[in-house]
Amino acid sequence: MTHITEIEVLRAGALTTVQDLGRPGWAHLGVPRSGALDPTALRLANRLVGNPEEAAGLEITLTGCTVRLTRATTVAITGAEVAVRAGERPGDTGRPLALPAGTVLTIGPARRGVRSWLAVAGGIDVPAVLGSRATDTLSGLGPAPLRDGDRLPVGVPLGEPAPVDVTVGPAPAPELHLTVRLGPRDDWFTPAAIDRLLGTAYTVSPVSNRVGARLAGAPLPRAVAGELPSEGIVLGAVQVPADGQPLIFLADHPTTGGYPVIGVVTDVTPLAQARPGTTVRFHGPQR
């Protein structure tokens, strides 16, 4: 008889989703990318347990979660600074943890940063949709965000855990400096708007999520009024709604939008751990 390893979700927390490296190959058909907000952290967690880097794991937001492993296995947690308990003993982030069958694994609230990634040897083996097991919170593609009582199948381990004691991830920065390339609609904004974008500080809004990081600060005045016909949106696009406050689109961004895009951030990964109130400054690619 074959025994299947499962993860039983005892407490899902604020938002826990299944994530892999997403669906970038479908962008030409308007399919959102989705995937882990910090792919580097997920890749590291997978390497620590002997998985291929693209294996699906769990992305855990801010308040932590609690799961039970039905079979003996190896797990690893990366990302935010959190307290980890494996049954009655404390665990560490950034290293492989061998867990006996029935272990209750508790990942506590983030003390620094926002999101953690949990990899399990064999990977989360939910059905793939358009080549990915990732949850997309906006489109509904992939498995739904986890709820208490859900059970997730785990695949067969393919490799051995990494022979390391511990790895140390980068600490979340108190101030983010993001490279932005202007366009395609920067001509819809006044010169003063460009100066503000590149010369003033913004803060991350509490209403940010996997769809986008909303910023608060100096509004960006428009030179052209009205809205555009819907057009494609890419990861990192900085769209400016009617209130003039910039919005940086993240992994679960929509496929189209009517507001102008003033620029595109070249790397949105630092925003995965940006708490509300984090300072954001933009600079051009020449810096």
Sequence and secondary structure as in RCSB ss.txt:
>XXXX:A:sequence
MTHITEIEVLRAGALTTVQDLGRPGWAHLGVPRSGALDPTALRLANRLVGNPEEAAGLEITLTGCTVRLTRATTV
AITGAEVAVRAGERPGDTGRPLALPAGTVLTIGPARRGVRSWLAVAGGIDVPAVLGSRATDTLSGLGPAPLRDGD
RLPVGVPLGEPAPVDVTVGPAPAPELHLTVRLGPRDDWFTPAAIDRLLGTAYTVSPVSNRVGARLAGAPLPRAVA
GELPSEGIVLGAVQVPADGQPLIFLADHPTTGGYPVIGVVTDVTPLAQARPGTTVRFHGPQR
>XXXX:A:secstr
     EEEEEE  SEEEEE S  GGGGGGT    S SSHHHHHHHHHHHT  TT  EEEEESS EEEEESS EEE
EEEEEE  EEETTEEE SSS EEE TT EEEE   SEEEEEEEEETT B    BTTB    TTT  SS    TT 
EEEB    S     S        SEEEEEEEE SSGGGB HHHHHHHHHS EEE TT  SSEEEEESS   BSS 
S    EE  TTEEE  TT   EEE TT  SEESS EEEEES  GGGGG  TT EEEEE TT 
